[in-house]
């Protein structure tokens, strides 16, 4: 049975004091509410990862980073390495988010290096893929996503591919308030699972967690998560409020 996950991508939000409060509010609530078999992951800014891992150690959530540079160490001013994450006990890292592709010019080839660097240290990439609006409107969204997966992930041997969590995030839905419909999400998730099946076989395809991201919130999560190939969500804006995020985490 593949793992259901609700992950919060905080992006570049919250002061340290605010982050501590949000994490402790979520941790306290997770002591009392039942999220069933759903794994909860919080991805705060890098600066707060140590604090987050300290709290996570005694709580029912795990921690993810938002980014790494694909080297263990070296002259890469401002960057953090997967070795540093491993040392802190951070088990996940978002990779390939559309904001990094757009604002930091991250290509499929570069993301492949990041994926390799993370896997080398046993950190599970939450690998984001998805099309921009014009690609959907012109009907090339399946090809775009296929290329992203092929160029950044499909070089992995099966045993390493099993470490990947995929997040389908149509770029036109991110931060816009316009989520993909549950049918649109299901269609793409099933397509992605089919690609994985063709490459790695049906068993691995069935085991791969595929999250939906893009304006997912406490109101629409239940309908999205009810789709057979939607295994949870990568949540941006709605992960910044404890109540809303927990509503999503209990939407299965
Ligand atoms: P959003 O962001 O939920 O604010 O649309 C999702 C994401 O960027 O991961």
Boltz pocket constraint, residues with backbone or C-beta under 6 A from the ligand:
constraints:
  - pocket:
      binder: B
      contacts: [[A, 9], [A, 169], [A, 173], [A, 174], [A, 175], [A, 176], [A, 177], [A, 213], [A, 214], [A, 215], [A, 216], [A, 234], [A, 235], [A, 236], [A, 237], [A, 238]]
      max_distance: 6.0
